[in-house]
């Protein structure tokens, strides 16, 4: 009787879960990520790593809005941004992230 190797159970929660899966080349369901997908992802990320950044606060705000809109109602997120001394939600952000809800 031969034992087949089983893929390690991956953590699928947290901010680094996707990055860890990509680095390992294994999707959360244990299947390999196709080489063409990994190659394209790595090509685009290499270009992104060369891009000049506009500042940490701007990047923090962008991430808060992009991810927060998935979890926090519009008015609450807007208030939290203001309380943290970030710019409030912009009309285009509201339309993009909350327009279909």
N, C-alpha and C positions, 0 to 999 in steps of 0.2 A: 504494500500500500504506500503510495507516494503522497507526500504532503505538499499541497500547492501553497505558495506564499500568498499571504493575504495582505492587502494594502493596510497601512497604518490608518487608524481612525484619526481623521483630521478635525481640529477644532474649527467649526464653521461660524463662530461668533467673534466679534471684536474687529477692530480696525485693520489688523494685520492678517486676518484669516485668508483673504483673497490673495494678498501678496505672497504668503507662505505657500499656498496651493500653486500659484504660478511658478514660483521658484523651484518647486518640486516637480512641476510638469504633470501633476495629478489633480484631477477635479475632485470635488467633495464626494462624489459618488464612487470614487476609486478608479475611474477610467482615465487613461492618459489624455492629456490635452494635445490635440493634433499639432504637429510640428509647424504647419503653415500658420496656425493661429498664434503660437508662441513666437514665431519669427516676426510676424507683423507687429505684435504687441511690443516686442523688444526693440524693433526698429522705431516705432513711434515714441516709446519711452526714452530712447537714446536722444531723439530730437528734443523732447521735452526737457531732458536734463541739461541741454545747452541753452535753454531759454532764460533770458534775464528776468529776474523776479522783481515785482513792484514793491515788495515789503511784506513782512510777516503779518502785520495787522490785516492787510488786504486779503492775504491768503486765508487767514483764520476766519475772517468774515465770510468769504466765499464758501468755505467748507461748512461753516455753521449754517448758512442759508441752504446750501445744496442738500445737506444731510438732515438738518433740522426740519425742513419742509416735509420730510417723510414721516416725522414723528410728532411734530408740534403744530397745533392750529395756527393759522396766519396771524391773528391778533396777538396771541401769546408770544409767538416768535418775534414779532415786531417789537413788542414791549420789552422782551428780554434783550434784544439788540440795543435798544435805546438805553436801557438800564446799565448795560455794559459799556456804554459810550462808543458803540458802533453806529454807523449810519442806519436809519430805518430801512425797511424793505422798499425797493424801488418798484415802480409800476410794472416794469418789464419782468422783474422777478416774481411779483405776485401773479401776473398773467401766465408765466411759464410754469411755476411750481404749484399754484393754487387754482388756475383758471379752469381746469377740468373737474374740480371737486365740488 
